[in-house]
Amino acid sequence: MDLSGKVAIVTGSGRGLGLAYATELARLGAAVVVNDVDEDAAEAAAKTVSAAGGPAVAEVVPVGTAEAAQALVDRAVREFGRLDILVNNAGILRDTVLWKMTDEQFDAVLATHLRGTFTCTRAAVTRLREQGEGGRIICVGSPTGQVGNFGQANYAAAKAGIVGMVRTWALELAKAGITVNAIVPVAATGMTETVPFLKPYVDALHAGETLPPFARRELGFGSPADAAGLVAFLASDDAAGITGQAVGIGGDRLSLWSHPAEIVTEFAGGDGWSADAIAAVWADRFAKSAQPTGQQFPEPEE
């Protein structure tokens, strides 16, 4: 895999998954604009990424506004002459249950994840279409956006919205040769270390221990570096025919998420469906196919 001559922006890449993505892109030859709201983290990340291979610069700006998005694109063009790849990774958490969630907590998460992905993609696509040579947009979803998670209504809404935008943008940008995909990563980061079920594995990785096969396979859980190869692949020429997909990655597991689809269908006799008629068929035809909510974790091995 060779990304020499390519220029990438990776938002939220001062640490964690974003830093792993940026480092892998640079290792394969890409020049990278690193981004974070923390200046020290951004500058340190730029040094780490530069040491991996391709050159890197830091743009310190909070993702969300159109101005921030344009600043990132302008920095890429000013420093490296063009843009080829955008990885929309920046995100925050403001977890709490519905009845305690404030407007500010809801809005902050959507502003960074959903609006940030929208504004950065819009600015990047404008440049990519001007260049006329195609490009790669890689957005970041989450299992929470796919199946829900207790206490994360704002995060679930943002991540589900991102995947919805990906499917739409894939249609809109096909003629321009710009692919748009979502990745659904699961890895040890500041966002997962608060999950009680996963914390022992996060602690194990921090301690330099090797995760058991149960964690890496059944849970699909690993380090940020385990997820970076998927970003590099989707950014490459080898992925030119892949667009509109949501691809899961974590530990030793690679998966393809389905699009929402009708799984059971019944037809009324011509007069539509009354409440009584629905009740009459629900238990026999629909109930057994109802979908679970939340991630369904297997029992750990003894």
Secondary structure, 3 states (H helix, E strand, C coil): CCCCCCEEEECCCCCHHHHHHHHHHHHCCCEEEEEECCHHHHHHHHHHHHHHCCCEEEEECCCCCHHHHHHHHHHHHHHHCCCCEEEECCCCCCCCCHHHCCHHHHHHHHHHHHHHHHHHHHHHHHHHHHHCCCEEEEEECCHHHHHCCCCCHHHHHHHHHHHHHHHHHHHHHHHHCEEEEEEEECECCCCCCCCCCCHHHHHHHHCCCCCCHHHHHHCCCECHHHHHHHHHHHHCHHHCCCCCCEEEEECCEEEEECCCCCCCCCCCCCCCCCHHHHHHHHHHHHHHHCCCCCCCCCCCCC
